[in-house]
Amino acid sequence: MSLERGGRGDKEGNRYEDRFFAKLLLELILEKLVSIEVEPLGKEGEGIEFVATAPDGEQRYYQCKGANGANTSWRSYDLKHHNVFKHAKEHILSGKNHTYYFISPVPYDELDTLCNRARSCCGTEEAFAEQVSSSSLRKWKNCCEMEFQETGEQLVYLLSQCYFELQPAGEEPRRDLEDLISLLFIEDDSHSATTIRILLERFANDQSYWGKPIISSDVDKWLKQQGIHQRMREKDSRCLPRIQKLNQTYKERFRAIDAGLIHRTETNQVLQHILAGKSVIVLGTAGTGKSGCLQEVIQALESQDIPYLSLSLDRDQSAQSPDQYGRCLDLPDSPVATLFRVSGGRRCVLVFDQLDALRWTNSRTSSMLDVCKAMLRQIQQFNHLERGQISCIFAVRSFDYETDWGLQRLLKPSTKDEENQILWEEVRIGALSEEDVQNIVGEIYPKLSLRLRTLLRVPSDLYVWTRIKDDTRNTVTTLFQLMDKWWNQILSECRMMEVDANSAVECRDRVAEYMRSRETLLCRYYCSQIKGQ
């Protein structure tokens, strides 16, 4: 294939490069790649357009050429003119498991065959020599010896790490790309496969993604902002959709006060520690708003495009290892490994809520604490050996943390090998400010008794108070009275729905007995015998 000289040829070459970039983005969405970097800075970007990281850690350096001038094949002179051998050697030897990909619609006249032979000869010079039989292959071998300035097994290694791939240009590859897009994304009147393809081709330019890694969640978030959503696929084995589902489930479990999420100053402290590469223990008495603080932290992580996985340890899961725990959550393996995989080496956060639940579910305490310890060790290993940037957040009640030796030991690892240890910071959640409470309660707040005003500074108590419709709620002075009024209101609403009050009490007691006997704080039990339900 040859292109016209000048502006039109340059445009065709850019179009070929953009289309290949769109193909890489689809591989990223399919999690065949972990990250892509467009035109890296410095030596990393010399002679290449893209650097992609594969799930196994392979670092792929891509150079795209839509044509070779007026020539119909790549000759050794042409490749030398573009410094292909020089750049290939530099990038391959710059690190472990680095490969070089030269992408073009122009054939290579058996250079690609030579590289394939190098990959299939077990790395030995003798086996390689036996496979280089034709005059064309010997010609390319002599050329590569001269350009790489290497012989023997080192030459075999360099060739085995080179991929000269034929990627056609034109209408048929475009249709194939759009067919794949149709399988992955929901099309409508505003977003056809062609429109989505063009958006993908322009992604790096429109979002200024130059010289920094792109991960799957970046593309997914941006497409959703354009109104483009991925199809739900049966038996989808990808990590990101499952993480998104777990995060959504966690967020939906939280019940905010009517006025919405209340900003806590402690949230800023948590974020500062996370951005500094530390991990955080969020402490507070029951009902002070630890989970609300985590919800606010999650919102901040999302706004800063920091990948996260949020898990609640009060879920009734039995596991003996991180991988088994991950599979209970429908993840392919450990939550730590899964999050690291989708983060592409970027800073990411693993959030554990309701850690104190393990203390009150005795049958699971020992095994789940061991699983948590193992996950913390995995975080250390990924951060130290794989250059990960994983932080974690644990939310736990102050009383349980201060009195339970097992929880203290979990979050205060041995001081041995300090270099690899997780750096912990404690953030304590206090009562709400009077200003925050008055913004919710209204002008009546200063007229309430001191005991009730103090009670309402606890978020869980404030939540219950806002659910009570009767003005007699303003006469409450104790938590017992508050809960009693709420329960009486529930019974009253049951009678209005023609549900017998005794049946409601029976349902409550059966739920409590279910949770007590099974040592769980999560109840999936629903009474079907209540009249009218």
Secondary structure, DSSP 4 states (H G I P E B T S, - for coil): ----SSHHHHHHHHHHHHHHHHHHHHHHHTTS-SEEEES-SGGGGTT-SEEEE-TT--EEEEEE-S-BTTBSS--HHHHHHTTHHHHHHHHHTTSTTEEEEEEESS--TTHHHHHHHHHTTTT-HHHHHHH--SHHHHHHHHHHHHHHT--HHHHHHHHHTEEEEE---SHHHHHHHHHHHHHHB---SS--HHHHHHHHHTHHHHTT--SSEEEHHHHHHHHHHTT--BPP-TT---HHHHHHHHHHHHHHH----TT-PPP-HHHHHHHHHHHTT-EEEEEE-TTSSHHHHHHHHHHHHHHTT--EEEEETTS----SSHHHHHHHTT-SS-HHHHHHHHHTTS-EEEEEE-GGGGGG-HHHHHHHHHHHHHHHHHHHHHHHHS---EEEEEEEEHHHHHH-HHHHHHHS--SSSGGGS--EEEEE--PPPHHHHHHHH-TTGGGS-HHHHHHTTSHHHHHHHHH--SGGGGG--SHHHHHHHHHHHHHHHHHHTT--HHHHHHHHHHHHHHHHHTT-S--------STT-
